[in-house]
């Protein structure tokens, strides 16, 4: 929550906080200039949050699919099991952090900022993990 309002930067973020974004080889992030911004992308924000929450003991890779598959996290299979801090992959290419009450914190896309968003878990097919 400390980073609400922080600029989205594709490829940005590490265990210490926001970093300069990287090129996406001429894609949307490059058109918006993410490579020249300091901030987080979705997986960079999750990487940071898990590292901070674990005291640096868990350093996730900087890729949403690798984060959600990381065996150090416990699979959360149903919405009723979700607890604040769980990471959720709502679809391939995105990941965010559950806050509870149908709210998540996320770095959604180029041109946006880290923010709290509404999100309702699906009745089935939840892809989530709990670290720590």
Secondary structure, 3 states (H helix, E strand, C coil): CCCCCCEECCCCCECCECEECCCCCCCHHHHHCHHHCEEECHHHHHHHHHHHHCCCCCCCCCCHHHHHHCCCCEEECCHHHCCCCCEEEEECCEEEEEEECCEEEEECCCCCEEEEEECCCCCCCCCEEECC
